[in-house]
Amino acid sequence: MDSKKTSEKSFSQLALFTFSGLIVVVDQMTKYVGNSNLTEHMPVAVIPGFDLLLAYNRGAAFSFLNDAGGWQRWLLTGISFAVSGFLVAWLIKLPKTQRLLGFALSLILGGAVGNLIDRMLAGYVIDFISLYFMDYRFATFNIADAAISIGAALMILDIVMDFRQSNGANTAT
């Protein structure tokens, strides 16, 4: 690989890892502010359908394993650490032409590391964003969770776009 291609790939990798780092910083800052200024399980209305609601999630998504007795902290920490390592390796090897996938992976990585920090330091993930409709309240979440969800949606979009592109190429021949 010549030096121009190496520097271009390094730049795009730097941008993706910087973006992941920015997500971690914003996530941790907002969790700190929420944890410092909110009372657990006491919603603060922002606008209809949106509250700030402090919750400590000792489990996984949607509080799965929340009441498992403590062992889940280390299991989920290990899984988060392994997934983060896998994502770092994938981003390093990802061709720079796969911009959407790179952006999706950097969102997921930033979210995974943001929640990993919580789990390692406190044993739980700090959630504080609460969306609801009438009496139905969606799971409380945080910036890291939102980044992971958006990244996953973008990965699906990337797969669909690749499938359509390859199907179009196959039908054109």
C-alpha positions as CSV (number, residue, x, y, z in Angstrom):
1,M,0.0,0.0,0.0
2,D,1.5,3.4,-0.9
3,S,1.8,6.2,1.6
4,K,-1.1,8.2,0.2
5,K,-3.5,5.3,0.7
6,T,-2.1,4.6,4.1
7,S,-2.5,8.2,5.2
8,E,-6.1,8.4,3.8
9,K,-7.1,5.2,5.6
10,S,-5.4,6.5,8.8
11,F,-7.2,9.8,8.5
12,S,-10.6,8.1,8.1
13,Q,-9.8,5.7,11.0
14,L,-8.8,8.7,13.1
15,A,-12.1,10.4,12.3
16,L,-14.1,7.3,13.2
17,F,-12.2,6.7,16.5
18,T,-12.5,10.4,17.3
19,F,-16.2,10.3,16.8
20,S,-16.5,7.2,19.0
21,G,-14.5,9.1,21.7
22,L,-16.8,12.1,21.4
23,I,-19.8,9.8,22.0
24,V,-18.1,8.4,25.1
25,V,-17.4,11.9,26.4
26,V,-20.9,13.3,25.8
27,D,-22.4,10.1,27.2
28,Q,-20.3,10.3,30.4
29,M,-20.9,14.0,30.8
30,T,-24.7,13.7,30.5
31,K,-24.7,10.7,32.9
32,Y,-22.7,12.7,35.4
33,V,-25.1,15.7,35.1
34,G,-28.2,13.4,35.4
35,N,-26.8,11.4,38.3
36,S,-25.9,14.6,40.1
37,N,-29.1,16.5,39.6
38,L,-31.9,13.9,39.4
39,T,-33.4,11.6,42.1
40,E,-33.8,8.0,41.2
41,H,-37.3,7.1,39.9
42,M,-38.6,10.7,40.1
43,P,-39.4,12.0,36.6
44,V,-38.7,15.5,35.6
45,A,-41.0,16.6,32.8
46,V,-39.3,18.3,29.9
47,I,-42.0,18.2,27.2
48,P,-45.0,16.0,26.8
49,G,-43.7,12.5,26.0
50,F,-40.2,13.2,27.3
51,D,-39.0,13.1,30.9
52,L,-35.6,12.9,32.6
53,L,-35.8,9.9,34.9
54,L,-32.8,8.6,36.7
55,A,-32.5,4.8,36.8
56,Y,-29.7,2.4,37.5
57,N,-29.6,-0.6,35.2
58,R,-27.7,-3.5,36.6
59,G,-28.7,-5.7,33.7
60,A,-28.6,-5.5,29.9
61,A,-31.0,-4.0,27.4
62,F,-34.5,-3.4,28.8
63,S,-33.2,-4.3,32.3
64,F,-32.7,-8.0,31.3
65,L,-30.9,-9.7,34.2
66,N,-31.4,-6.6,36.3
67,D,-32.2,-8.7,39.4
68,A,-29.7,-11.5,38.8
69,G,-27.8,-11.0,42.0
70,G,-24.5,-9.3,40.9
71,W,-22.8,-12.0,38.7
72,Q,-24.3,-10.3,35.6
73,R,-22.0,-7.3,36.2
74,W,-18.9,-9.3,35.3
75,L,-20.6,-11.2,32.5
76,L,-21.9,-8.0,30.9
77,T,-18.5,-6.3,31.4
78,G,-16.7,-9.1,29.7
79,I,-19.1,-9.1,26.8
80,S,-18.9,-5.4,26.4
81,F,-15.1,-5.5,26.5
82,A,-15.0,-8.3,23.9
83,V,-17.5,-6.5,21.6
84,S,-15.5,-3.3,21.9
85,G,-12.3,-5.0,21.0
86,F,-14.0,-6.7,18.0
87,L,-15.4,-3.3,16.9
88,V,-11.9,-1.7,17.1
89,A,-10.4,-4.5,15.0
90,W,-13.3,-4.2,12.5
91,L,-12.8,-0.5,12.2
92,I,-9.1,-0.9,11.6
93,K,-9.6,-3.4,8.8
94,L,-12.6,-1.7,7.3
95,P,-12.0,-0.2,3.8
96,K,-12.4,3.5,3.8
97,T,-14.9,3.3,1.0
98,Q,-17.4,1.7,3.5
99,R,-18.3,5.0,5.1
100,L,-21.8,4.2,6.3
101,L,-20.7,1.0,7.9
102,G,-17.7,2.8,9.5
103,F,-20.0,5.5,10.9
104,A,-22.4,2.8,12.2
105,L,-19.6,0.9,13.9
106,S,-18.1,4.0,15.4
107,L,-21.6,4.8,16.9
108,I,-21.8,1.3,18.4
109,L,-18.3,1.4,19.7
110,G,-18.8,4.8,21.4
111,G,-22.0,3.5,23.0
112,A,-20.5,0.2,24.1
113,V,-17.5,1.9,25.7
114,G,-19.7,4.5,27.4
115,N,-21.8,1.8,29.0
116,L,-18.7,-0.3,29.7
117,I,-17.2,2.5,31.8
118,D,-20.4,2.7,33.9
119,R,-20.5,-1.0,34.5
120,M,-16.8,-1.2,35.4
121,L,-16.8,1.8,37.8
122,A,-20.3,1.5,39.4
123,G,-21.6,-2.0,38.6
124,Y,-24.6,-0.5,36.7
125,V,-25.4,1.7,33.8
126,I,-26.9,5.1,34.4
127,D,-30.0,5.8,32.4
128,F,-31.9,9.0,32.4
129,I,-33.8,9.6,29.1
130,S,-37.5,8.5,29.3
131,L,-39.9,8.6,26.5
132,Y,-43.6,7.9,27.0
133,F,-47.0,8.0,25.4
134,M,-50.0,8.4,27.7
135,D,-49.5,5.6,30.3
136,Y,-47.0,3.6,28.3
137,R,-43.3,4.4,29.2
138,F,-40.6,3.1,26.9
139,A,-37.4,1.8,28.5
140,T,-35.3,4.5,30.1
141,F,-32.0,4.9,28.3
142,N,-28.9,7.1,27.8
143,I,-26.8,8.6,25.1
144,A,-24.7,5.4,24.7
145,D,-27.9,3.3,24.2
146,A,-29.1,5.8,21.6
147,A,-25.8,5.7,19.8
148,I,-25.8,1.8,19.8
149,S,-29.4,1.8,18.5
150,I,-28.7,4.4,15.7
151,G,-25.5,2.5,14.8
152,A,-27.4,-0.8,14.6
153,A,-30.1,0.8,12.4
154,L,-27.4,2.2,10.1
155,M,-25.8,-1.2,9.9
156,I,-29.1,-2.7,8.7
157,L,-29.5,0.2,6.2
158,D,-25.9,-0.6,4.9
159,I,-26.8,-4.3,4.5
160,V,-30.0,-3.4,2.6
161,M,-28.2,-1.0,0.4
162,D,-25.5,-3.5,-0.4
163,F,-28.1,-6.2,-1.1
164,R,-30.0,-3.9,-3.4
165,Q,-26.8,-2.9,-5.2
166,S,-25.6,-6.4,-5.6
167,N,-29.1,-7.6,-6.8
168,G,-29.2,-4.7,-9.3
169,A,-25.8,-5.7,-10.6
170,N,-26.9,-9.4,-10.9
171,T,-30.1,-8.6,-12.7
172,A,-28.3,-6.2,-15.1
173,T,-26.1,-9.0,-16.4
